C-alpha cells in the first residue's frame, strides 16, 4: 500500500521500530527539535561534531564479548544490515516476516536524513544522495516505485547541467569563442552519451560473462577512453567530468574504469527524480511498507559472528537498544536463510570460516575498494530564492585532475537544493557533497575532532558559493558535517573481467546471500534495489 506523507508534511520520527519493546525509532529521518550548540569558524556557525558514521562503525563484530546463550528464536529469513539493500530485501520478502538487524539506531545506511520545523515550515534533507535515475515504469524498479507511491511524490529534473566556473554560475559548456577542436570534442562526447543511453546500453550489472562492450571499456580508465573518442577535452567539460566521477565514485576519471563511468552518465542523460528528503525519504517509505507487511526491524543490534549450524546459521549479536554501543544483552538467533546486506568487508569479518568453504569468494570480498566523502548541510534563516536541483562547484581551468592535487585542494564539488522536490525557491536548506578522492582520505576524518579541520576547509568555499547565490553568511543558522568513511564502492580497470563480481554475487550453500551495491561497484540507490530484488527472488526459490 502506498505510504502517505504525514499530515503536517514533516518526517516526524514516530516509532517505527521493533526492538523488542524498546520504543526506539528506526526512522531513517531524524526530527531535530533544536539545532544544538554551534561553533564559529570562518564567520560561519558549525555544529561541533560529526554526524553520519560513528567511530568504528565499519566493524560490526568489534567490542568485548562474553558467552552467548543458545538461540532464543528462529526465523526463515534473517537480514544483517539496514541500508537500502537490506530494507529492500525485507520489503520484497515481507510476507515471510523477516528479522533485520542494524548496528545503528536508525535504518537507511547512507540513506539517512534529518528534518526540522513544523507544518508549512518543515523541511527534511538527506545526509547522502538525493536523486533517482529515471526508469521504465514496467521494469522491476518502476513497479516498486509505483507500489510505494513514490513516483507520485517526486519531482523530475530535466534542466541543463549547471556549474560554478571562475566565480559565476554557468550552463554553457564551451564558453565564449570556442575553438573548432573544442566544438568537435564536445560533439563526440555527446554522441557517446546518446549511444550508451539510447542505442547500445551497457549491461551492468551482468550475470554470467560480461558483454564484449563491457570487457573493452573495463580495460581502460574513463580518461583514456575519452581521449580515444574525443581527443583533448574543452576545459569546462574536463572539469565537469572530473567532478562527476569524484562525486559519484570517489575517484577521478583517471582511475575509474570507463564502463562504470559511461553507465552512470547514460543514466543521468535520461533525467533525475528527487523526493522530499532525498534518498532518506525513499528509505523511509520503503521501511514503512516493509514493516506494515510484516518485516521486523531491530536497530542498535551489533552482530559479532555467523556460525554454521544444521539447517541454517546461528547469529550472535548484542542488543544495545536503550543503552550505548558495546553494552547490552547478548542474544542468538537461528536463521534458515541469511541475507548479508552489508558491505562485503564487514560480511567477511563475520564469517572467517568462509575461507575454507569458498576461498575465491572470501578473497573477492576482501578486494572491494571504497572511498570516503563528507556531506555538509547548510541551514538558512531565509529562503534560497533559486530553483535548482544541483550545481557543480569550484570549476576552473586548473581544477585538480589527479589524487595528489585533490588531496592538496580538497574541493567541495556539488551543491543540492534540499527543497527542490517542493519547488525550490522557498527552500532553506542546501546540502554539499564533498568527495575525498585520494587514498588516505578515510584516516583524515576518522577522529572525532577532525570535523574542525574540515570546517576550516569548508568555510571559505561555502562563503564564496553563498555569495554567488546572493546569500550572506549572516543568514546561516548552522552547518552540519556528516562523514561517510567508506560509503562509495568504485571500479578500477579490470574490476569486471577478473571474475570478482561473479564471486561476490555467488550464494553460499544456497542459503547465504549478499545484496549490496558494492557487488558491481555501482554506488546508487538503483544498484542497492536491483540487488535486493534479485536476491529476494532467489531466497523465495530456495524456501520453496
Secondary structure, 3 states (H helix, E strand, C coil): CCCCCCCCCCCCCCCCCCHHHCCCCCCCEEEECCCCCCEEECCEEEEEEEEECCCCCCCCCCCCCCCCCCCCEEEEEEEECCEHHHHHHHHHCHHHCCEEECCCCCCECCCCEEEECCHHHCEEEECCCCEEECCCCCCHHHHHHHHHCHHHCEEEECCCCCEEECCEEECCCCCCCCCHHHHHHHHHHHHHHHHHHHHCCCCCCCCCCCCHHHHHHHCCEHHHHHHHHHCCCCHHHHHHHHHHHHHHHCCCCCCEEHHHHHHHHHHHHCCEEEECCHHHHHHHHHHHHHHHCCCEEECCEEEEEEEEECCEEEEEEEECCCCCCCCCEEEEEEEEEEEECCCHHHHHHHCCCHHHHCHHHHHHHCCCEEEEEEEEEEEECCCCCCCCCEEEEEECCCCCCCHHHHHHHCCCCEEEECCHHHCCCCCCEEEEEEEECCCCHHHHCCCCCCHHHHHHHHHHHHHHHHHHCCCCHHHEEEEEEEEEEEEEEECECCCCCCCHHHHHHCCECCCEECCCHHHCCCCCHHHHHHHHHHHHHHHHHHHC
